[in-house]
């Protein structure tokens, strides 16, 4: 018959306790809105995030639209309709002028055949509650030879 020492039992119990804490933390961090003690972020504004703030003429820019809370957390419960526009004097083109957010996020692409600064603006149209808009500047520069 094999005997297990108290030291081995303590080591095993400690390892199990650490593993339990690690799994609990991972589950809470991955999906806090599904647990009763998690706090859901309440979106108050829209955010525009361009994958590159400066591109060459005829290159595309991927722009992500997010419904975020005051502390910057994504609100995955938002499925709002938003409008995306560029400054009136710009000749840049957007892939869409209206986007339905899905789980708090949406995407559009921008392209311009002219070197120019482009101000992209997002405005809330409809949804559960009003969201503050946002703007970002993207520089379209001429190609270097």
C-alpha positions as CSV (number, residue, x, y, z in Angstrom):
1,X,0.0,0.0,0.0
2,X,1.3,3.4,-1.0
3,X,1.4,6.1,1.7
4,X,1.1,9.8,0.8
5,X,3.0,12.2,3.1
6,X,1.4,15.3,4.6
7,X,3.9,17.4,2.6
8,X,2.6,15.9,-0.7
9,X,-1.0,16.5,0.4
10,X,-0.3,20.1,1.3
11,X,1.5,20.7,-2.1
12,X,-1.4,19.1,-4.0
13,X,-4.0,21.2,-2.0
14,X,-2.0,24.4,-2.7
15,X,-1.8,23.6,-6.4
16,X,-5.5,22.9,-6.6
17,X,-6.3,26.2,-4.8
18,X,-4.1,28.2,-7.2
19,X,-5.6,26.5,-10.2
20,X,-9.1,27.3,-8.9
21,X,-8.2,30.9,-8.4
22,X,-6.7,31.1,-11.9
23,X,-9.7,29.6,-13.6
24,X,-12.1,31.8,-11.6
25,X,-10.1,35.0,-12.6
26,X,-10.0,33.9,-16.3
27,X,-13.7,33.3,-16.4
28,X,-14.5,36.6,-14.7
29,X,-12.1,38.5,-16.9
30,X,-13.3,37.0,-20.2
31,X,-17.1,37.5,-19.6
32,X,-17.8,39.8,-16.6
33,X,-21.3,40.8,-17.9
34,X,-22.5,37.1,-17.6
35,X,-21.7,36.8,-13.9
36,X,-24.0,38.3,-11.3
37,X,-21.3,40.4,-9.7
38,X,-20.0,41.8,-13.0
39,X,-20.8,45.4,-13.9
40,X,-22.1,46.0,-17.4
41,X,-20.6,49.0,-19.2
42,X,-23.2,51.5,-20.3
43,X,-22.3,53.1,-23.6
44,X,-22.4,56.9,-23.6
45,X,-20.4,57.7,-26.7
46,X,-19.1,56.5,-30.0
47,X,-15.4,56.2,-30.8
48,X,-13.7,56.1,-34.1
49,X,-10.4,54.2,-34.4
50,X,-8.5,54.3,-37.7
51,X,-6.0,51.5,-38.3
52,X,-3.5,54.1,-39.6
53,X,-3.7,57.9,-39.0
54,X,-1.7,58.6,-42.2
55,X,-1.8,56.8,-45.6
56,X,-0.7,57.4,-49.1
57,X,-3.0,58.3,-51.9
58,X,-5.3,55.4,-53.0
59,X,-4.5,53.3,-49.9
60,X,-7.5,52.2,-47.8
61,X,-8.0,53.0,-44.2
62,X,-10.0,50.6,-42.0
63,X,-12.1,52.6,-39.5
64,X,-13.7,50.9,-36.5
65,X,-16.7,52.4,-34.7
66,X,-17.2,51.4,-31.1
67,X,-20.0,52.2,-28.6
68,X,-18.1,52.8,-25.4
69,X,-18.7,53.7,-21.7
70,X,-17.1,56.7,-20.0
71,X,-14.2,54.6,-19.0
72,X,-13.6,53.4,-22.5
73,X,-15.1,49.9,-22.3
74,X,-17.0,48.4,-25.2
75,X,-20.8,47.9,-24.6
76,X,-21.7,44.7,-26.4
77,X,-25.4,45.2,-25.9
78,X,-25.6,48.1,-28.4
79,X,-27.0,47.5,-31.9
80,X,-27.4,51.2,-32.9
81,X,-27.6,52.8,-36.3
82,X,-24.9,55.5,-36.9
83,X,-24.0,57.8,-39.7
84,X,-20.4,58.2,-40.9
85,X,-19.3,61.3,-42.9
86,X,-16.2,63.2,-44.1
87,X,-15.7,66.9,-44.1
88,X,-17.7,68.5,-47.0
89,X,-14.6,69.8,-48.9
90,X,-13.0,66.3,-48.9
91,X,-13.0,64.1,-52.0
92,X,-12.4,60.9,-49.9
93,X,-15.0,58.1,-50.2
94,X,-16.4,55.9,-47.5
95,X,-17.5,52.4,-48.1
96,X,-20.8,53.2,-46.3
97,X,-22.5,56.3,-45.0
98,X,-24.6,54.4,-42.4
99,X,-23.6,51.5,-40.3
100,X,-25.6,49.2,-38.0
101,X,-23.4,48.5,-35.0
102,X,-23.4,44.8,-34.0
103,X,-22.5,44.0,-30.4
104,X,-21.2,47.6,-30.0
105,X,-19.0,47.7,-33.1
106,X,-19.0,48.4,-36.8
107,X,-16.5,49.0,-39.6
108,X,-16.1,51.1,-42.7
109,X,-13.2,51.8,-45.1
110,X,-12.0,55.1,-46.5
111,X,-10.1,55.8,-49.6
112,X,-9.0,59.0,-51.4
113,X,-7.3,59.6,-54.7
114,X,-6.1,63.1,-53.5
115,X,-3.6,64.2,-50.9
116,X,-5.7,65.9,-48.3
117,X,-6.5,65.9,-44.6
118,X,-9.8,64.1,-44.0
119,X,-12.0,64.6,-40.9
120,X,-14.2,61.5,-40.4
121,X,-17.2,62.0,-38.1
122,X,-19.6,59.5,-36.6
123,X,-23.1,60.6,-35.5
124,X,-25.7,58.6,-33.6
125,X,-29.0,58.1,-35.5
126,X,-31.1,55.6,-33.5
127,X,-30.9,53.0,-30.8
128,X,-31.7,52.5,-27.1
129,X,-30.3,55.8,-26.0
130,X,-28.3,58.8,-27.5
131,X,-24.6,58.3,-27.9
132,X,-22.2,61.3,-28.2
133,X,-20.4,61.4,-31.6
134,X,-16.7,61.4,-32.3
135,X,-14.3,62.7,-35.0
136,X,-10.8,61.7,-36.1
137,X,-8.3,63.2,-38.6
138,X,-6.7,61.0,-41.2
139,X,-3.9,62.4,-43.4
140,X,-3.8,61.3,-47.0
141,X,-0.3,62.1,-48.3
142,X,1.1,62.0,-51.8
143,X,3.3,59.1,-52.8
144,X,7.0,59.6,-52.3
145,X,9.2,58.8,-55.3
